[in-house]
Amino acid sequence: MAASASVVVSRRMMGTINKWYYNLAGFNKYGLMRDDTLYEDNDVKEAIRRLPAKLYDERVFRIKRALDLDMKKTILPKEHWTKYEEDVHYLEPYLKEVIRERKEKEAWNKK
């Protein structure tokens, strides 16, 4: 029983730390999501290319707005910040698929 209680406390503590770090990173103050800030290597570029038009357009809007805000040396009003609970990892499934395919190709080419 004590072990499960410590697991719950650990998860709660990690959630608190994750939220704190999320807000500390600052990208949410510009209305960006975590996946908007990924370094665009070849895998990420391919995953972005595969996004449905609606997700791609939303991403472009957020990035352009963030660049405009940064240029003006301002941030969004707090009620428009991206909240930790609302940050969807929209690119993750596409990125996982791209990486899986790349690894499969690499393994095939080794034969």
Secondary structure, DSSP 4 states (H G I P E B T S, - for coil): -HHHHHHHHHHHHHHHHHHHHHHHH-GGGGT--GGGGS---HHHHHHHHTS-HHHHHHHHHHHHHHHHHHHTT----GGGSPPGGG---TTHHHHHHHHHHHHHHHHHHH-
